Structures are given as structure tokens and as C-alpha cells.
């Protein structure tokens, strides 16, 4: 069913007999409980198990594909340098090389998802990585003047034990997604804060993290948003709504955050943008 705000929620219920003082049955008591947060946690755990199984199975296959692909690409480059080609043949050769490079990039992304490099953690200011990644985004080809970026002053004392390269990858993937969802312009807001699990909004979302100090990073965009039926699948490998997407960007994000003992959630509505929120253990 849906609540007053139009959001889909799940309800659980229990029923028990209702008796009078003499013990005769006079009806039943029906108690409803909102179990939406528990369903979200259940889906998160199912997604983790599914992604782990897919990664182990396909990593070996990806390695086997990469070896002959490298041989093919090398042979084509050698032929291109030795043969005298007309314009049409040259064009076909360029297409072949470009597509082999694209396949190699796809395999590289998949292996990063299936078997991420060993995480080398160290205490580091999260704000510094956000600043660096935002500066890279502003100077990237995907950025255009119609996009506005709102960011606070990031405090150096907000630190987490992280692999800095992997966390840059996380922020880059999320910021690129935000940028690509705003082809006609819009606003990206980046927020950074801290808190304790007790009494916070994410307690019911992830019970294992209650009572701990956490860092919360939110990347908010005013883009196209995500349809409800797609939101459940966005962290699955090879699921994409982009014409040239690989469907691995958010899968890699999910894997890296998981390896940092954190979690990520998304709130989105079609036509009103998306919010990706990351929770990491505070240093």
C-alpha cells in the first residue's frame, strides 16, 4: 500500500482472539505494524548475497576473455601499421580497435566489481576527497555551465578509516551519475556530517549499526530521478538505463562501501532528482 505521501510501504499484522470476562470469544484484535525498514534491510542483504555469487562465478570468465582479446587487439594494431589501407579499410580498422578497447574497459570495470583490489585503509579527511573529486568533475567533459554545485566548507576533523583511491572512485561514480541525469542543467548538493546511531534516521534501516559514530555523505541532484521499479535494481551488475552505460558503476560503489563496513541507500522520485547517502564508520 501507499502512505499519505504516496510512497510504497509494507505492513505486517498479528491477530489474536478477544474474549469477554467469562472467556467467551467476542471478536479478534488486529494489530498492524509498518515493516518497510525491515523489508529494505532484507532486500539489501539479498542484493549483497546475489552480487557476491555473480562476482565469484564470472571473474574467471572475464580473465579468460581478456587474454584472447589482448591478442586480437595487438594483432590488429600490427596489421594496421604494416598494411596499406584505403580510407574505407582504415575506417573499419579504427572501429575494430575502438570496440576492442571498449570491451577491455568493460572487463576492467567488471573485475573491479568482482574482485576489488585489497583495501588499504588509513585515517583520512573525507572532506578533502570530496573537494578533490568535485574539482575533477568541474573540469571534466561531462560538466557544463548549466550545472550548479552547492558544497559547504568541509571540516578536516571529519575522518574515516578508508582506502583513499577507492573512495575517490565512489564519489566520482556518484557525481558522474548526477551530472548525466541533468543534461538540461540543475543543481548538485554535497553534504557531509557526523552522528551517532542512537536516535538517527538510519537506525531502523540498519540495526547492526546502532550506537556507533558514523559519517554521513549525501550527494543530491535535481535530475530526472529513478523510477520505483528501477530503484530496486540500480546496484545490480549490468543494470543500466543509459544508452552507452555498462551497468557497473553503482555495483562498484556498493562493493567498495561494503568493504569499508558501511552502507549506501538511495531516495529518488521521477522528475524530482535523487539522493545517494553513504554511511561510514567514523574514525
C-alpha positions as CSV (number, residue, x, y, z in Angstrom):
1,X,0.0,0.0,0.0
2,X,1.0,3.7,-0.1
3,X,1.2,6.2,2.7
4,X,-0.1,9.8,2.7
5,X,3.0,11.0,0.8
6,X,2.4,8.4,-2.0
7,X,5.3,6.2,-1.1
8,X,5.0,2.5,-1.1
9,X,5.1,0.9,2.4
10,X,4.8,-2.6,3.7
11,X,2.6,-3.6,6.6
12,X,2.7,-6.6,8.8
13,X,0.0,-7.7,11.2
14,X,-0.8,-10.0,14.0
15,X,-4.2,-11.3,15.1
16,X,-5.3,-12.5,18.4
17,X,-8.7,-13.6,19.9
18,X,-10.7,-11.1,22.0
19,X,-12.6,-12.7,24.9
20,X,-15.1,-11.4,27.5
21,X,-14.5,-11.8,31.3
22,X,-16.2,-15.2,31.1
23,X,-13.7,-16.4,28.4
24,X,-16.1,-16.4,25.5
25,X,-14.9,-15.3,22.1
26,X,-16.4,-12.0,21.2
27,X,-14.1,-11.0,18.4
28,X,-10.4,-10.6,17.3
29,X,-7.8,-7.9,17.8
30,X,-5.8,-7.0,14.7
31,X,-2.5,-5.0,15.1
32,X,-0.8,-3.5,12.1
33,X,2.9,-2.6,12.1
34,X,5.0,-0.7,9.5
35,X,7.7,-3.1,8.4
36,X,9.0,-1.0,5.5
37,X,12.5,-0.6,7.0
38,X,12.8,-4.3,7.7
39,X,11.9,-5.0,4.1
40,X,14.6,-2.6,2.9
41,X,17.2,-4.3,5.1
42,X,16.1,-7.7,3.8
43,X,16.4,-6.5,0.2
44,X,19.8,-5.1,0.9
45,X,21.1,-8.4,2.3
46,X,19.6,-10.3,-0.7
47,X,21.4,-7.9,-3.0
48,X,24.8,-8.5,-1.2
49,X,24.4,-12.2,-1.5
50,X,23.4,-12.1,-5.1
51,X,26.3,-9.8,-6.1
52,X,28.8,-12.0,-4.3
53,X,27.6,-15.1,-6.1
54,X,27.7,-13.4,-9.5
55,X,31.2,-12.0,-8.9
56,X,32.8,-15.3,-8.0
57,X,31.2,-17.1,-10.9
58,X,32.1,-14.5,-13.6
59,X,35.5,-13.3,-12.5
60,X,37.2,-16.3,-14.0
61,X,35.3,-16.0,-17.3
62,X,36.4,-12.3,-17.5
63,X,40.0,-13.2,-17.2
64,X,39.7,-15.8,-19.9
65,X,38.1,-13.3,-22.2
66,X,40.7,-10.7,-21.6
67,X,43.7,-12.8,-22.7
68,X,42.4,-13.6,-26.3
69,X,41.1,-10.0,-26.5
70,X,44.6,-8.6,-25.9
71,X,46.0,-10.9,-28.6
72,X,43.3,-9.8,-31.1
73,X,43.9,-6.1,-30.3
74,X,47.7,-6.4,-30.6
75,X,47.4,-8.3,-33.9
76,X,45.1,-5.7,-35.4
77,X,47.4,-2.9,-34.4
78,X,50.3,-4.7,-36.1
79,X,48.3,-5.2,-39.3
80,X,47.3,-1.6,-39.3
81,X,50.9,-0.5,-39.2
82,X,52.1,-2.9,-41.9
83,X,49.3,-2.8,-44.4
84,X,48.5,-0.1,-46.9
85,X,44.8,0.6,-46.4
86,X,42.3,2.7,-48.3
87,X,40.0,5.1,-46.4
88,X,37.2,2.6,-46.0
89,X,39.6,-0.1,-44.7
90,X,41.2,2.3,-42.4
91,X,37.8,3.3,-41.0
92,X,36.9,-0.4,-40.4
93,X,40.2,-1.0,-38.7
94,X,39.7,2.0,-36.4
95,X,36.2,0.7,-35.5
96,X,37.6,-2.7,-34.6
97,X,40.3,-1.2,-32.4
98,X,37.9,1.2,-30.7
99,X,35.4,-1.6,-29.9
100,X,38.2,-3.9,-28.6
101,X,39.3,-1.1,-26.2
102,X,35.7,-0.7,-25.1
103,X,35.4,-4.4,-24.3
104,X,38.7,-4.3,-22.4
105,X,37.4,-1.3,-20.4
106,X,34.2,-3.2,-19.6
107,X,36.2,-6.2,-18.4
108,X,38.3,-4.0,-16.3
109,X,35.2,-2.5,-14.6
110,X,33.8,-5.9,-14.1
111,X,36.9,-7.3,-12.5
112,X,37.0,-4.2,-10.2
113,X,33.4,-5.1,-9.2
114,X,34.0,-8.9,-8.8
115,X,37.4,-8.7,-7.2
116,X,38.2,-5.2,-5.9
117,X,41.9,-4.6,-5.1
118,X,42.9,-5.1,-1.5
119,X,41.5,-2.3,0.6
120,X,44.4,-0.3,2.3
121,X,42.7,1.8,4.9
122,X,44.1,4.8,6.7
123,X,42.6,7.7,8.7
124,X,41.8,10.4,6.2
125,X,39.6,13.6,6.0
126,X,36.5,12.7,3.9
127,X,36.0,16.4,3.0
128,X,39.4,16.6,1.3
129,X,38.5,13.7,-1.0
130,X,35.1,15.3,-1.8
131,X,36.9,18.6,-2.6
132,X,39.3,16.9,-5.0
133,X,36.6,14.9,-6.7
134,X,34.4,17.9,-7.2
135,X,37.3,19.8,-8.7
136,X,37.9,17.0,-11.2
137,X,34.2,16.9,-12.0
138,X,34.1,20.6,-12.8
139,X,37.0,20.2,-15.3
140,X,35.6,17.0,-16.9
141,X,33.9,16.9,-20.4
142,X,30.6,15.9,-18.8
143,X,30.3,19.1,-16.8
144,X,28.6,22.1,-18.4
145,X,27.6,25.7,-17.3
146,X,24.0,24.7,-16.7
147,X,25.1,22.6,-13.7
148,X,25.4,24.3,-10.3
149,X,27.3,22.8,-7.4
150,X,26.5,23.6,-3.8
151,X,29.0,22.5,-1.2
152,X,29.7,23.6,2.4
153,X,33.1,24.1,3.9
154,X,34.3,20.6,4.6
155,X,35.9,20.2,8.0
156,X,39.2,18.4,8.2
157,X,38.4,16.8,11.5
158,X,35.7,14.6,10.0
159,X,37.8,11.5,9.3
160,X,37.2,7.8,8.4
161,X,39.5,4.8,8.0
162,X,39.3,4.4,4.2
163,X,41.2,3.5,1.1
164,X,41.5,7.0,-0.5
165,X,41.7,5.8,-4.1
166,X,38.6,3.6,-3.7
167,X,36.6,6.3,-2.0
168,X,37.5,8.7,-4.8
169,X,36.1,6.1,-7.2
170,X,32.9,6.0,-5.2
171,X,32.4,9.8,-5.2
172,X,33.4,10.1,-8.9
173,X,30.8,7.4,-9.9
174,X,28.0,9.1,-7.9
175,X,28.9,12.6,-9.1
176,X,29.1,11.5,-12.8
177,X,25.6,9.8,-12.4
178,X,24.2,13.0,-11.0
179,X,25.8,15.0,-13.9
180,X,24.5,12.7,-16.5
181,X,21.0,12.9,-15.1
182,X,20.9,16.7,-15.6
183,X,21.5,17.1,-19.3
184,X,19.4,20.3,-19.3
185,X,21.1,21.6,-16.2
186,X,20.3,21.6,-12.5
187,X,21.9,21.5,-9.1
188,X,24.2,19.1,-7.3
189,X,24.4,19.4,-3.5
190,X,27.0,17.6,-1.4
191,X,26.5,17.3,2.3
192,X,28.9,15.9,5.0
193,X,28.1,15.4,8.6
194,X,28.5,13.1,11.6
195,X,26.2,11.5,14.1
196,X,25.6,8.6,16.5
197,X,23.4,5.7,15.6
198,X,21.2,6.2,18.6
199,X,18.0,8.0,17.6
200,X,19.1,8.7,14.0
201,X,17.1,8.1,10.9
202,X,19.2,5.1,9.8
203,X,18.8,3.1,13.0
204,X,15.7,1.3,11.8
205,X,17.3,0.9,8.3
206,X,20.3,-1.0,9.5
207,X,20.1,-2.4,13.1
208,X,23.7,-3.7,13.2
209,X,25.0,-0.1,13.3
210,X,23.1,1.2,16.3
211,X,25.1,3.1,18.9
212,X,28.1,3.7,16.7
213,X,29.6,7.0,15.5
214,X,29.0,7.5,11.8
215,X,29.9,9.8,8.9
216,X,27.1,10.7,6.6
217,X,27.8,11.8,3.0
218,X,24.9,12.8,0.8
219,X,25.0,13.6,-2.9
220,X,21.8,15.2,-4.0
221,X,20.8,16.1,-7.6
222,X,17.8,17.7,-9.2
223,X,17.9,15.4,-12.2
224,X,15.4,13.0,-13.8
225,X,15.1,10.8,-10.8
226,X,14.7,7.0,-10.8
227,X,11.5,5.0,-11.4
228,X,10.4,2.9,-8.4
229,X,10.7,-0.3,-10.4
230,X,14.3,0.6,-11.3
231,X,15.4,1.8,-7.9
232,X,15.4,-1.8,-6.6
233,X,17.9,-2.9,-9.4
234,X,20.3,0.0,-9.7
235,X,23.1,-1.7,-7.6
236,X,22.8,-4.9,-9.6
237,X,25.7,-5.6,-12.1
238,X,24.9,-4.8,-15.7
239,X,21.6,-3.0,-15.0
240,X,21.7,0.4,-16.7
241,X,19.2,2.9,-18.2
242,X,21.9,4.7,-20.1
243,X,22.4,4.1,-23.8
244,X,26.2,3.6,-23.5
245,X,26.4,2.6,-19.9
246,X,28.0,-0.7,-18.6
247,X,25.8,-1.0,-15.6
248,X,28.8,-1.5,-13.3
249,X,29.3,2.0,-11.8
250,X,26.9,1.7,-9.0
251,X,27.7,-2.0,-8.4
252,X,31.3,-1.0,-7.9
253,X,30.2,1.8,-5.5
254,X,28.1,-0.7,-3.5
255,X,31.0,-3.2,-3.3
256,X,33.6,-0.6,-2.1
257,X,31.2,0.8,0.6
258,X,30.5,-2.8,1.7
259,X,34.3,-3.4,2.0
260,X,34.5,-0.3,4.2
261,X,31.9,-1.7,6.6
262,X,29.4,1.0,5.6
263,X,26.2,1.1,3.6
264,X,24.5,3.2,0.9
265,X,20.9,4.0,0.3
266,X,19.0,5.9,-2.4
267,X,15.9,8.1,-2.3
268,X,14.5,9.2,-5.6
269,X,11.4,10.3,-7.3
270,X,10.8,10.7,-11.0
271,X,11.2,14.3,-12.1
272,X,12.5,15.4,-8.7
273,X,16.0,14.1,-8.6
274,X,17.9,11.6,-6.4
275,X,19.8,11.4,-3.1
276,X,22.5,8.9,-2.6
277,X,23.5,8.6,1.1
278,X,26.6,6.9,2.3
279,X,27.2,5.9,6.0
280,X,30.8,5.1,7.0
281,X,32.2,4.3,10.5
282,X,33.8,7.4,11.9
283,X,37.5,7.3,12.8
